[in-house]
Amino acid sequence: MNSKHKILVIVLLLFLILGIAFYFIIKMPRVQSYFFNGNRTTINVKIFIDDKELSLDNLIASCIFEKKDCEVNSKNGTFTTAGGNYGMYKFTITIPQERLNEYGKDILLNLNYLNANDWYISNSDCVIYLKTDNDILSGKTEVNVKYNDHTSQNYKNDIKSLENVININWGI
C-alpha cells in the first residue's frame, strides 16, 4: 500500500469512528432533550366514578411550572406542556358536576408532578378509581411514568375526600 492509500484508509476509519461516536452521543437522553422541541410533560388522565368512565375531553387545566402560568386544553383526558426543567408541575382541573353522573358537585383535581431531571421527557398515565358514598369520595390512583431514558416509575395512592378535592402527587 502506498502512502495515499494509507492516508485514505486512516481518514475513512476516522470518519467511521466519529460517525459511531456521534450516533451514541445523540442517543443519550440528556442530549436528546436539547434537540427535542415538542411537549416534554404529558399526562393522560382517566377517571372512573362508580365504575363508569368520565369524559375528560375539552377540559381546561391551569398549569404552573417554572414560575409560569398557562392553560392547557385536554384532548380526551391528555394534558401536555412544554416544560422541561427540574421542578414541580401543577395541573389543576375542575370536573363539572354535569359530567359526574349522579354525583352532584364539581370535583377539583390537583395533579402535582415533580420532574426530577431537566433532560426528562415524561409521559404519565394517571388512572383514578372513585366510589361515591353520600358526600365522600374514596378510591385509589395509579400513576405510571415513562421517561425518554426508557425507565419508568409506578405510584399508587389511596384517596378519601370530604371536600371534593383530590390531590395526586408523583415523582416526589
Helices and strands as residue ranges (DSSP letters): H 3-26, H 29-35, E 41-49, E 52-53, E 60-65, E 68-73, E 78-81, E 87-95, G 97-99, E 107-115, E 122-133, E 136-147, E 152-161, E 165-170
